[in-house]
C-alpha cells in the first residue's frame, strides 16, 4: 500500500466519524441548550463551542499519544438538559453548571478516589437514571407520527430501512430527509438558516439549584455513559488510553468552553469504533490519523452551527425532536438492558427510572437528582441477606463492538 493510500484511508474514516457524530445528535444538543434557557444566538454559540472544544481536544490527544482518541460532546448530557429544563438564574446558571462539570471531570483525573466513588454507584441505578432522562425524547418519533404524519413518516421510514442495512448512516440520513421535508413544507426555514458563525459569551452564575440539578447529574452521565464506555471501546481494540490525561483534557476543555455555551465534551463511545477499528486502517499504529482528522472535521462542522441552529429553530419542533429521539433509541435500549440485567438492583433501578422519567422538580431541583437519590435509598433499604442467583450474561456485560447501537458502560471506572 502506498504512502498516499495509507494516509487517505484513516483520513476518510475520520471524515465519516466527524459527519456521523455531528449529524446524528446535534439536534439533541440544540434541544438541550434551548431547554435550559439559551436563546437562538446562545444555542448556536454553544454548538460551535462544543464542536471546537471536542475537535481541539481530539487533535491534541491524538498527536500526543498516537492513539485514536475520539472526542465528542456528551449526548446523554444534552438529553439531560432537555429533560431538566430551566433552572433559577436562567442560562447563566446553566453555564455555571457546565463549568462546574468540567471542574469535576478534572478532579476525577487528579484524584483517583473520586473515580472510585463514581464506580461505587450501582450500575443499575446509573443506567436507570440515564434511561429516565432519555425517555421523553425517545417517544418524540411516536408523537410526531401522530401529530405530523406527512412530515414524520418519510423520516422514520428512511431510518428504519438504513438501520437494517447501514446503521451508522441511519440517523444522518433521517436528518437529511427531515431537512428535505421541512424545506418542501416551509421554504422560509432554509432562508433563515443562512447566517454566519457567531460566538456569544455568557458570564456564569453559580447557584445551588443548578449545581444539584445540572452539574452533578451531567458529570455522572458523562462519566458513566461516555468516558467509561469510550475507554472500553479503545481497550477492546487493543489500546491503552491514558485515562488521567483524557479526563484532564476533556475536563479542562469543558470548563474553558462553558462560558460560550458548551455543555460537556468527553470520550466518544459510539463513533469511537469508526476511528479505532480496522476499517480506519489495517495498521493499528496509524489509526490515530482518523481521530485527529475527526477533530479537524468537528471544528469545520462547528462553523456551520449558526446556520444549523437557525434552520432547526425555523422547523417544526416536534419533527426535530423526533430526529433526536431516533438518534437516542439505541442508547435508551442499552441503558434499560443494563438497568434491569441484575436481579438484585432491578427494583431500585425501576424506582430510579420512574422518578427520573416523571420530570418532577422538588425544591427547585430536577428529577434526575431525585431519581438517583430514590434509587440509592431503595438499594440501601434492601435486606442484606437477600442474595438472588446471578443474572444471565447480557450484552451489557460484554465489551461494546462497532455493531452495537451504543456501548454499555462497564461496572467500574478503568484506572
N, C-alpha and C positions, 0 to 999 in steps of 0.2 A: 504494500500500500504506500503511495507517495505521500510526501510531507503535506502537500496541499489537501489531499483527500483525508489524511489523518486528522487534520485540523477542522475540515469542513463538517465532518460527522458530529463531533461534540458541539460545534457552533450551532448547527441546525437543531440539535437536541436542546440546547439552551434557549433558542428562539421559541421552540414549541413549549418548553417549560414555562417561559415568561407569559406567552399568549394564553395558555391554558389556565395558569394561575390567576392572571388578571381577569380574563373574560368570565371565568367560572363564578367568581364571587365578588366582583367589585360592586354589584348591586346590593349585596349584603352589607358591605362597608358603608355605602351611602345611606342605606336604611337605618343602620345603627347610629351614625353620626346625626342624622336628622332627628331621630327619636330622642336623643339626649340634648337637643336644643340648638344644634348648628343650623344657621341659615344656609342659603344656597352657596354663598361665597365661602363660608367656613367649611362646609362639607366638601366642596371642590378642593380647597386648600388641604384639608385633611387627607383626601385621597391622593393628592400629589405628594404630600409629605410622607405618607406611609410607603408609597412606591419608592421614593428616593431613599428613605431610611433602610428599607429592605434591600434594595439594589446595591447601595453603597456597602452595607454590611456583608452581603454575599461576595462582592468583589474583594473586599479587604481580607475576609476569612479564607476565601478560595486561593488567592495569591499567596497568602502567608503560609497556609498549611498544605497546599496542593492536594486538597480533598474536596470532592463535590458537595460542599456545604450549601444547600439551597435554603434561602431565607424568604419568608413570606409574611404577610400580615396575619393576625390572629382572626381567622374566620369565625370560630366559636365565640371569640371575644366580641366581634361585631354583632353576632346574633344576640349575645348577652345584652349589649347596649340597646338593641331593638326591643328586647323583652322587658328591660328595666324602665326605659323611658326617662323623662326629665327628672332631675333632682333639684333640690333647693340650691339656688345660685346659678342655675342655667348652664349654658355650655362652658362658661368659665370654670365652674366647679367640676364639670366632666373633664376638662383639660387638666385640672389639678389632680384628678384621679388617675389620668393617663400617666402623668409624671411620677406619681407615687408607685404605679405599677412597674414602671421602668426601674425605679429605685429598689423595689422588692426583688425584681429579677437579678439585678446586680448583686443584691445581698445574698441571693441564693447561690451565686457564683463565688462570692467571697467566703461565705460561712456554710460549710457542708451540713451543719446541724439544721439549717433551715430547709435544705433539700431533703434531709431525713424526715423533717416534720411534715413536709408535703407528702412524702411517701407513706407516712403513717395514716393519712386519711384513707379510710377503706375504699377500695376501688369501686364497689357497687354504689357508694354514696356519691363519689365524684362523678361517675358516669351517669347516674340518675339526675344529678343537678344539670349536667350538660344536656341530657335528653329533654328535661323540662324547659330549658332555655330555647332549644331548637324547635320545639313542637309547634308553636304558633306560626312561625314562618313556613314550616313544612306542610301545614294544612292550607296554605295560601293557594297552591295549584288547584285544590278541590273547590275552594270558594270561587276562584277565577273561572273554572269550567262552568259553574252555575250562573255566575253574575255576568260574565263577558265571554260567553262560549265561542263566538265567532273569532275573537282575538286569541283566546287561550288554547283552543283545540289544536291549531297548527303547531303551536309551541310545544305542547305536551306530546303531540304525535311524533314530532321530529325527535324529541328527547327519548321517547320510548324506543324508536327504531335504532337510533345510534347507540343507546345504552346496551343494546344487544350486540351490535356489530363493531362499534368503535367507541367504547365507553369514555375514553379520555376526551373525546370531542363532543360528547352528548350535550353537555351544558353550554359550551361555546356556540354550538350550532343552534341550540334552543334560543340563546340570546340573539343570534343573528336573525332568526325567524321573527323573534319578538320585535326587533328593530324594524324589520320589513313591514310587519302588520301595523306597527304604530305609525310608520311613515305613510302607508296607504290609508290608514284611518284618520290621521291628523297630520298633514304635511307641515303644519306650523311647528311641530316638535323638532323637525330637522333644522328649520331656520333658527330656532332658539339655541341650537347646540353649537353654533359657530362662534365660539368665544376663545380667547387666548388664555394661556395658563396664568393663574393668579395665586399669590401667596398671602394669606391673612394671618397676622399674629394675634393670638388671644392670650391675654395675661391670665395665668392660672389662679384659681381661687381654691383654697383648701378648706373643706367642710367635713365634719364627722360623718354626715349622711352620705356624701359622695365617696368617702373613704370606705365605709362599710358596704354600701350598695354597689359600688362600681369597682374601686381599686382592688379590694381583696378578692371578690369573685373573678374579676378579669385576670388577676395574677394566677389564680388557681386553675381556671380553664385553659389559660395559655400554657402553663407548665404541664398540666395533666393531659391536655388534648393536642398539643402541638410539639412542645420541646421533647417530652418523653418519647412519644411515638416517632418523632423525627430522628432521635438518637437510635431507636430500634431499627428504622429503615436503613440507616447508614451502616450499623453493625451487621445487619442482615446481608449486606453486600460486601462485607469484609473490611470495612473501615473502622478505625478507632478515633472518632471525633473528639476534640478537646472540649469536654463539657464546660469546664470552667471558663475557657476563652469564649465559647459560644454564648454562655449566659451573660458574661461581662459585656460582650459586644452587642448583643441584642437588647440587653437592658439599658445600656448607655444610649443606643440609637432610639429606643422607645422614649426615654426621658428627654433627649435633645429635640426630638421631633414633636413632642406633645404640644408645645405652645403653638404649633402650626396646624393642630387638629388631628395629628396621627394618634391612633389609639394603642397599638402594640405591634411589634414585629418579633418573629421567633423562627425557630427551625421549621422548614416546610415539612409536612407529614405526607400529604397525598402526592404532590408533584415532585417530592424528593426522589422518587423512584425513576422519574423521567431523566434526571441528570446523573443518578448514581448507578443505574442499571446498565447491562451490556449493550442496550440499544444506543447508548450515548457514545460508547467506544469499546472495542474489544479489549483494549488495554486499560485496566482499572487506574493506572497511573496517569492517564490522560483525560479522565472524566471530569477533573476539576475545571477544565476549559468550559464544559457545559454549564456549570453553576455560575461561573464568572460571566459568561455570555448572558445567562438568565438575569443576572444582576443588572447588566447594561440594558437588557430588554425591559426590565421593570421600570427603570428610570425613564427610558424613552416613552413607554406607555403612560407613565405618570404625567408626562407633559400634555397629554390629552385629557387629563382629569376634569378640567373645567368644561370641555365640550361634552364629555360623558355625563357629567353631573347635570348640565343644562338640559340635555336630552331626556335623562331619567325624570327630571322634575316636570317636564312637559308631557310625559307619558302617563297613561292610566296607572295610578299607584298599585292597584291590585295585580296588574299584569307584571309589573316589576317585582313585586313581592313573590309572585308565582315562580318567576325565574330563579329568584334567590332560594325559594323553597326547594325547587328541583335540585339545586346545587348542594343542598344540605341534607337530602334524604339519606345518602349513604352514611353521613356522619351520625344521623339520628339512629339508623339501624344498628351501627356499631356500638353506639352508646347504650341502647336498650339491651343489646346482647350482653355487653359487659356488666350492666347493672343487675341483670337477672341470672347470670351464669352460676352464681354461688348461692346455694340454698340458705346458708347462714345469714347472708346480708340482704336477702331478697325483700323481706318485709320493710326493713329500713329504707331500702332503695325505692320502693314504691311510695313510701311516705315522702321521701325527698322529691321524687318526680312530681307527685300530686301538688305539693305545696309550691314548688318552683313553677310548674305549669299554670298554676292558678293566677299568677300575676299580681297577687295581693301585695300591698305595701303597708307596713305597720311601723308607726313611729318614724315615718319618712324613709324607711329602709326597704329596699326592693325584695322581691320574692326569692331571688337566688340565694341570698344570705339566709333567709328563714328556712328555705328548703334544706340547706346544708345543716343548719342548726337542728331542725326537726329530725332529720335522718340520723344525725350523730346521737341525739338523745334516745331515739329508738334503739340504736345499736348498743348504747350503754345500758339500757334497761333490759336487754335480752339476758335471760339467765345464763350464767357462765357454764352451767352443767350441760347445756344443750350442745351436743356435738353431732350434727346431722352428717350423713355419709357424704363423701366428696362428690361434687357435681361432675358430670361427664365433661370431657375436654371439649371446648368450643373454639370457634375462630378467634375469640377474644384472648385465648391463652397462647396463641402461636404468633410468631413474628409476622408483621404485615408484609404483603407482597405487592408487586406492581398491579396485580389484577384486582386487589381488594378495592372496594369503593372508598374506604378510608381506613387507615391503620388503627388498630385497637391499642390503647395505652397499656404498657406493662404495669405491674403492680408496684414497682418501685422505681425511683429515680436512679439512673445509672450513675456511677461515680467514676 
